[in-house]
Amino acid sequence: MVAPLDVCIRGAGVVGRTLALLLARDRLRVGLVEPPAASPADVRAYAMNAASRALLESLSAWPAETEATPVMRMEVHGD
């Protein structure tokens, strides 16, 4: 028998995954649902402040320097 979930989170991006880790750390049974990807290569850039970095580090979710790339310049077009 499968135990029921306490929380189900729709969206497995950086916010959904962080929330799932925080709730699981508090011993809640969490389901994380990722909708089908619109495209196989989803490249996103996030601007994180020091508090966000500290939170992700506390969850062991901050990437190693070899896995992260600093954004030195960005151009945004359209919406």
C-alpha positions as CSV (number, residue, x, y, z in Angstrom):
1,M,0.0,0.0,0.0
2,V,1.3,3.4,-0.9
3,A,1.2,6.1,1.8
4,P,-0.9,9.1,1.0
5,L,0.9,12.4,0.2
6,D,0.7,15.4,2.5
7,V,1.4,17.8,-0.3
8,C,1.6,17.6,-4.1
9,I,3.6,20.2,-5.9
10,R,3.0,20.9,-9.6
11,G,6.1,22.2,-11.2
12,A,9.6,20.9,-10.7
13,G,11.5,24.0,-11.4
14,V,13.8,25.7,-9.0
15,V,10.9,26.9,-6.8
16,G,9.0,23.7,-6.8
17,R,12.0,21.5,-6.0
18,T,13.2,23.9,-3.3
19,L,9.7,23.8,-1.7
20,A,9.6,20.0,-1.9
21,L,13.0,19.7,-0.2
22,L,11.9,22.1,2.6
23,L,8.7,20.2,3.2
24,A,10.4,16.8,3.1
25,R,12.9,18.1,5.6
26,D,10.0,18.7,7.9
27,R,9.0,15.0,7.4
28,L,6.0,15.7,5.1
29,R,5.3,13.2,2.3
30,V,5.7,15.2,-0.8
31,G,4.8,14.5,-4.4
32,L,6.5,16.5,-7.1
33,V,4.8,16.6,-10.5
34,E,6.7,17.9,-13.6
35,P,4.5,18.6,-16.6
36,P,5.8,17.3,-19.9
37,A,8.5,19.6,-21.3
38,A,7.6,21.8,-24.2
39,S,11.0,21.4,-25.6
40,P,13.9,19.0,-24.7
41,A,16.4,21.8,-24.1
42,D,15.1,24.2,-21.5
43,V,17.9,26.6,-20.7
44,R,17.0,29.2,-18.1
45,A,19.0,31.8,-16.2
46,Y,18.2,32.7,-12.6
47,A,19.5,35.7,-10.6
48,M,19.9,34.6,-7.0
49,N,20.7,36.8,-4.0
50,A,22.8,35.7,-1.1
51,A,19.8,34.6,0.9
52,S,18.6,32.3,-1.9
53,R,22.1,30.8,-2.2
54,A,22.3,30.2,1.5
55,L,18.9,28.4,1.4
56,L,19.9,26.2,-1.5
57,E,23.2,25.4,0.2
58,S,21.4,24.4,3.4
59,L,19.4,21.9,1.2
60,S,22.5,20.7,-0.6
61,A,21.0,22.0,-3.8
62,W,23.5,24.6,-4.7
63,P,25.5,23.4,-7.7
64,A,29.2,22.9,-7.6
65,E,31.2,25.6,-9.4
66,T,32.0,23.2,-12.2
67,E,28.2,22.8,-12.9
68,A,27.2,26.5,-12.7
69,T,28.0,29.2,-15.2
70,P,28.0,32.9,-14.2
71,V,26.0,35.1,-16.5
72,M,28.2,38.0,-17.5
73,R,25.9,39.7,-20.0
74,M,22.2,39.2,-21.0
75,E,20.0,40.6,-23.7
76,V,16.2,40.2,-23.3
77,H,14.0,40.6,-26.3
78,G,10.2,40.5,-26.4
79,D,8.0,39.7,-23.4
